[in-house]
Every structure is written in structure tokens, then in C-alpha cells.
């Protein structure tokens, strides 16, 4: 291959839980879950000791406590996690300016042309892991390959505190045996569809035509087709364009009265307005998310012809979306709103009023 890129994916190990165990030695070696300890609490991060019991991120705290009777629940300290994340990113910047954060605890680094001029990306990854260990007392896992798809898979391969490289010469063999659920973009529903098609690994995915994958999965079809062949041309982008701003609220008790739902919708609109103002995001599409008491979800979206930044524009649309969903047969557990479809004012057509001068008729 010509012009092979060198991409590293760094993923902190059980980040929030690891920070709590670092700062409180009494928690080390014990099963802990970071999150809100309440009837509607959700696990933000579980330590590896808790994961042995089946405790996972995004699991309800009630379920987590059922699985692990000795679970210790620790409240989130977001400001502390942000500060540690800043330390880690400062380490990244010693090696490259091409850094694409995926979240507070993971990022892609393009080290093809790196600052210390180190030949092997694997050596850079090893140095970064050691610097993180020395300066933050935390561990990270690193994946190294020639594109983002494979680097991300590699970072999960030997967690925790792992380092794994997928070389271009061995990529196709590695992908052939990769379970389909490990492919980027394959969630539970896509996995079920793949299994019904007889696709359980990368080799079987590779045998499926581009035409058929596109017919079944739409825009994702070509992506799956390329991933099966080790192809991912996406660059590491150090400036990520925000695509949406949103917020959601899980209620302490399920609600089913129309008046209560309207009140909570209003509060969600006001929180959304605060986040839009803080981020400066300008979008045209409003989406409503409803989660019912049985944990089923429903979403509805509407696109406006004007930028959604004001209450008088967003609230009527939110109410219109609410009218489109069932709020009578099942209690509601969560309401969420988001604005997406970024608007570039410079590219939007505008009506401009002008005067045109005509000669008088003879």
C-alpha cells in the first residue's frame, strides 16, 4: 500500500471508575459503579471488578445492585474527569496536532507525521500509555492500524491496559474472523438483520455484494462493504463539527397526565435553549424522544424553515411533535429534545428586498 497512514486509538480503561479508585484508595479492588444512586439512576461507568458481575454502562442502577450485592455507588464528579481528560490530551499533543476526540475518555491520533519523528506508531502508543500511567496514575488501552475502523477495534482487543496492532498485511485475515457485532456501526438491530442474512463474521460479510448491502442497510451498506475489505478513508479531524445539541430528563416517577407531560416538555425546551445558547449551535430540525415505562422508545422529528434558537420557534414545534406520539396508553419515563441539521447561514438562500428602476413609458 502506498501512503499508509498511522492511526492510534486511545481509550481510557473504565475512566470515571478508575479516577474514583485512584482518588479513594479504599475503593481499589472493589466493585464500584459511578452514577446516581436512586430509583431512576443509571450506571455511567462500572469498574472491572463490577463488570465481572455483569454490571455495565447505561444499565439501571437498580439492576446493577441486583447483579452485585456488594456494589459501591459513587456519584459523578464531572469537573474532575474533565481536568484529567485535559491532562491526557496534553500528552497527545506532544506527538501530534491531529487529534480527534470521540468522547471525554477516547480519541484518535494520526501520527503518520509525528513531532518526535518516531518511526513506528506502536512505539508512540507505548510511550503515550506510559506517560498517562506516570502522570495520571491511570491506564489506557491503545489500538494501532492504518485506518480508524481497525484502530478502534484494536484498542478493545486486549483491554484493560492493552496495546494491539493490526498490520496492513494481516488486516484481511483479522477481519475475516471478526464477529459481526464487533464491526463499527453494528448495533443490536443491525446484528439481528445480519444474522438473518447468514452473516456472522467479516468473511461472510465480504461475500455479500455492495448492491445487496445497500438495499438492506441504505447509506450504511457501502460502509459495511468497505469495512469488510479493510477500507476506511475517513481522516482524523482535529476539529469536529457539532451535528446536534440536545438534552433529556428521566423522571423520578413515570408520568401519564397530559398536564404534567406538557409542563415537563416546557422545562425540557428551556434546558435545550440554554444549551443552544451556550454552544452557539444553529440547526433546522427538532427531534422529540419519548421513553415509556416499559423502556420502549419513540422519536419524531420536524424541520423548520428558520433557525431554531428561540422559545417562540421551538416550543410550538415541540408541542406538535408531542401530539404525534401516544401519551395515553403507557406512562412516560423520559422526555428528550434535540436540534440537528446544522445551518450555514452563509450558504442559505435569503430573500433580499431591492428597488428596481424602470424607464417611464412613452
N, C-alpha and C positions, 0 to 999 in steps of 0.2 A: 504494500500500500504506500502511496505517496502522500506526503504531508500529514502523517499520522499525528493526531492531537494527543496530548497527555492530560487526562482529566482525573481529578481526585474528588471523591465524595466523602465528606467528613460528617459523621453522625455521632453525637454525644450519647453515651450509654445511660439510659434511664435518668435523663438530665435533672429534672426537678427533684426526684427522689435522691439522686446522688448528691446534689447540693445539700439537701436536708441532712443526709447521713454524714456528710463532711463537716457540717457546722454543729452537729449534735452527736458526739461520739457514742452516746447511749443508744442511738438508733442503728448503729452499724451492725450488719449481720442479721437484722431483724426485718420481718415483712412489714413494709410501710406503703401507704397509698397517699399521694398528695391530692388534696381536693377538699370539698365542703362536706363536713360530717352532718348530714341532715337527711330527711326523708326523700328529698329530691337531689341529693348530692351525687356527683359524678366523679369517677376517678380520672384525674388529669394525667398522672404518671404513677406507675407501680414499680417498686424496687424489684430486683431479680429474685429476691427471697420470696416476695409476694406472688410473683409470676409462676412460681412452682406450684402454687395452689390454683392457678387458673385465673388470677386477677389480672385484668387488662385495662389499658386506657379506654376511656369512653364508656366503661361499664358503670352501671348504677352502684353507688356506694353500698346500698342495701344488699345487692347481690354479692359484692366483694366481701362483705362481712360474713355472709353465709358460707362462702367458699373457704375463708380463712378466719377462724375464730379468734386468732391472736393478732389480727391485723391492727396496726397502729396508723391512725389517720392524722395527717399533718396538714394544716391549712397552707394554701399557696402564698408565696412571697414573690410576687411578680417583679418587683423592683430589684430584688437580689438576683433573680435569674437573668434579668436584662443586663445588669452590670457584669455578671460572669460572661454572658454572651459577648459583650463588648471586649472583654479581655481576650477571648478566643479569636475574635475577628482581628484584633491587633496582631496576633500571632500569624494569622493567614497573610496579612499584608506584608509581612517580612519576605514572603515568597512570590506573591503575585498581586496585581491590582484587579485581575479578572476573577472576581468573587461573586457568586450568585447565591444569596441566602434563600433557602426554601422555607425556613422557619427559624425560631429563636435558637434551635439546637442542631441545625444541619445546614450544609452549604456545599455547592460545587466550586471547585477551583480549577482554572485552566492554567497549568504550569508548563505548557509547551515552551514558552519563552519565560523562564523564571528569573527572579532577581539574583539569587546566588549562583545562577548558571550551573545547577546540578543536573547531571545527565539523566538519571533515572527518576521517574516520578515516584517509584516505590520508596526511594531513599528520602525524598521530600516528605512523603506521607509519614514515614517512620520518625523523621525529625519533628514534624508537627505534633504527632501523638505524644512524643516525649516532652516537648515544650508545654503542651496542655497539662500533662501529668505534673511536671515540675512547678508550673506557675499557678495552677488552679486546684491541684490535688484531685483531679477528676480524670476519668478515662474516656477515650473516644475510639470509635471503630472507623476504619478507612477502607474505601474501595478504590482501586486504580484500574483504569482502562482507557480506551481510545474514544469513548463517547459517554454521554450522560446516562443512557439507559443501562449500560453494563457496569459503569462505576457505582451507580446506586445499588444495583443488585449485589455487587461485590462487597459493599460495606455491610450488608446484612448477613454475609455468608459465614463469618466467624465471630459474631457478637457473643459476649461483650469483649472489648479491648482487642478487637481483631484487626488484621491487615491482610487483604486478599487482592490479588492482581489477576485480571483476565487479559491475557496477551492476545493480540490480533490473530496470531497463528492458531490459537486454541479456542477462539470465541465461538465458532460454529459448533464445535463438538460440545462445548459447555452449554450452549443454548439448546441443543438437541435434547438434553436430558432435564432441562429446567421445567419444573411443574408450571402449568399454565397460570395458576393463581399467583405465581411469583412475578409474572410479567407486569410491567408498569401499566396502569390503567385498567387492569382486570380486577374488578370488584366481585362481590358475591353473585350478582345477577349475570354479569358477563361470563363468569366462571361456569355457571349453570348452563348458559347457552352453549359455551364452548364444549362442555361435557356432552350435551345432547348431540353436538355435531361430531362426536368422537375425537375431540381434541383435548388431550390431557398433558401434553408436553410440547416443547419447542419444535421437535422433529415433525410431529403431526400437524402443528400449525403451519410449518414450512410447506407442507404438501397441499395446503389449501390455496386456491387461486385468488389473485387480487380481486377479480370480479365478484367471486362469491363472498369474500370477506367484506367487501364494500356493500353488497346487497344486504348482508345481515347486520353489519355494525355501522354503516354510514361512514361519516368522516373518520371514525377510528379505524376503519378497515385497512387503509393504506399504512397506518402507523403499525398495526399488528403485523402486517405483511413484511414491512421493513425490519421490525424488531426481530422477527424470526430469522432474518438474514444478517443480523448484527449491524444493521444500518440505522443510524440516528444522527442526523446532520444539525441538530439544534446546537447553537453556540452557547457557551457560558456567558450570560449577560450580567454585567455588574450593576446595571440599572434596570430594575424590574418595574414594568408598567403596571400600576394597580388596575385591576379589572372590575373591582366591585368594592362596595362598603356596606356592611350590614351589622345587624345586632339581633339577638333573640333572648327571650326570657322564659325560663322554666318556672312554673308557679308552684308554690308550696302545697297547694291543693288544686286538683282539677277544677276547671270552671265550665259551666254549661248555661248560665243565664246570659241572655243576649246583652243586657245592660253591662254586666261585668266584662264580657268579651270586648265590647266597644271601648270601655274605659282602658283595658289593658292594651288594646290596639293603639289608642291615643298615646299612652305612655311609651309604647314602642316607637311610634312615629317621632316623638320628641327626642328619644335617645338617638334615633337614626339621624335626625337633624344635627345633633351635637357632633356626631362622628363625621358627618359630611363636612361640617364647617371646619373641624379640626384637621381633616385630611386634605381639604380643598378639592375633593373628587367631584367631578361633574358627569352625570350619566343620564340616560334617557329611559331606562327600563326599571320598573319597580316590581319586585317579586315578594310574594307572601308565602311563608311556610307555616303550616299548622301540623303539630304533632298531637295525636289523640292519646287518650288514656291507655289504649292498647299498643302504643308505640308505633302505630302506622303513621306515615307522613303523607301530606299532600301539599303541592306547591302550585301557585298560579302567578302569572306574570302579565304585565301590560306595558306597552311602550308609548311614551308621550312624545308630542312634537316640540316640547320645550324641556330645557334642562331642569332636573329635579333637585332643587336646593331649598325650596321654601315650603312651609307648612301648608299654605293655601293650594299648592300644587300636589303635594304628596298625600295629605290626609284624604281628600276625596277619592283618589285612586286606590288607596289602601282599603277604604270602605267598599269600593266597587269590587275589589278582589275578594273581600270577605263575603260579599253577597254570592260569590260563585262557589263557595265551599259549604259543606254540611256542618252546621253548628248546633244541630238539634238532637241528633240521634246518639252522639258519643261525646263525653266530656273532653275538654281540651287541656292538654298538659303543657304545651309550649306554643308561643307565637314568635315568629321571626320576620323581619323585613330587611330587604337589601336593595340597593340601587346598583345597576350594572350598565353595560353598553356605553363605555366611555365616549364622551362627546369632545371632539376637537373643534372649538369654535372657529378656528382659522379655516377649517375645511367645510364648515356648514354653509349651505346657501342662505343668503339673507335677502330680505326684501328691503330695497332702498328707494325711498321716495325722492324723485328728482323732477325738475321742471324742464320740459322740452319746448324749445322756441320754434314757432312756425311763422312763416311769412303770411301776411294778410292776403286773402283772396282779392283778385282784381274785380 
